[in-house]
Amino acid sequence: MITNCTSSAAWNSVVKSKLVAIPTIELVKLCQCFELTSTFARVDGTKTAKCKRSAKTFEENVDAEELRQKEKRRNKLVEESNRIYEEIH
């Protein structure tokens, strides 16, 4: 049994309450020893929030850039149509 990587008091309370099977606890302890995050472990909420904010900011920046490009294109088309109109009259 792996013991030196985590607080034994915390693990003992979990084992005594029989919330988690012993092999699962050993897996979690092993993951902590090697600084790994098991796939069923809860991910830090601040990290997920930062990723969501980052993705949202990126999406907003892409949308803003697309809008700027469309406005430039529209302005060029307006200028071209005005120039053609001036040539006709």
C-alpha positions in Angstrom: 0.0 0.0 0.0 1.3 3.5 -0.9 1.5 5.8 2.1 4.2 8.5 2.0 2.7 10.7 -0.7 -0.4 12.2 0.9 -1.8 13.0 4.3 -2.6 9.7 5.9 -5.2 11.2 8.2 -7.3 12.4 5.3 -7.1 9.1 3.5 -7.9 7.2 6.6 -11.1 9.1 7.1 -12.1 8.4 3.6 -11.3 4.7 4.0 -13.1 4.5 7.3 -16.2 6.1 5.9 -16.1 3.5 3.0 -16.8 6.1 0.4 -14.2 4.8 -2.0 -12.7 1.3 -2.6 -9.1 0.7 -1.5 -7.8 0.1 -5.1 -9.2 3.5 -6.1 -7.5 5.2 -3.2 -4.2 3.6 -4.0 -4.6 4.8 -7.6 -5.3 8.3 -6.5 -2.3 8.2 -4.1 -0.1 6.9 -6.9 -1.3 9.7 -9.2 -0.4 12.3 -6.6 3.0 10.8 -6.1 3.8 11.3 -9.7 1.9 14.6 -9.9 -0.6 13.2 -12.3 -4.3 14.0 -12.5 -6.5 11.0 -12.8 -9.3 11.3 -15.4 -12.0 11.1 -12.8 -10.5 13.7 -10.5 -12.2 17.1 -10.2 -10.5 19.8 -12.3 -9.7 23.1 -10.7 -12.7 25.4 -11.4 -10.5 28.5 -11.9 -8.5 26.8 -14.6 -11.7 25.9 -16.5 -13.0 29.4 -16.0 -9.8 30.9 -17.4 -10.0 28.6 -20.5 -13.6 29.5 -21.1 -12.8 33.3 -20.8 -9.8 32.9 -23.1 -11.9 31.0 -25.7 -14.7 33.6 -25.4 -12.2 36.5 -25.8 -10.6 34.8 -28.8 -14.0 34.3 -30.4 -14.9 37.9 -29.7 -11.7 39.1 -31.3 -12.3 37.0 -34.4 -15.8 38.3 -34.7 -14.5 41.9 -34.3 -11.8 41.4 -37.0 -14.4 39.9 -39.4 -16.6 42.9 -38.9 -13.7 45.3 -39.5 -12.9 43.4 -42.8 -16.5 43.5 -43.9 -16.7 47.2 -43.2 -13.5 47.9 -45.2 -14.9 45.9 -48.1 -18.2 47.7 -47.9 -16.5 51.1 -47.8 -14.4 50.1 -50.9 -17.6 49.0 -52.7 -19.4 52.3 -51.8 -16.4 54.3 -53.1 -16.3 52.3 -56.3 -20.0 52.6 -56.9 -19.8 56.4 -56.2 -16.8 56.7 -58.6 -18.7 54.8 -61.3 -21.8 57.0 -60.7 -19.6 60.1 -61.1 -18.2 58.8 -64.4 -21.7 58.2 -65.8 -22.9 61.7 -64.9 
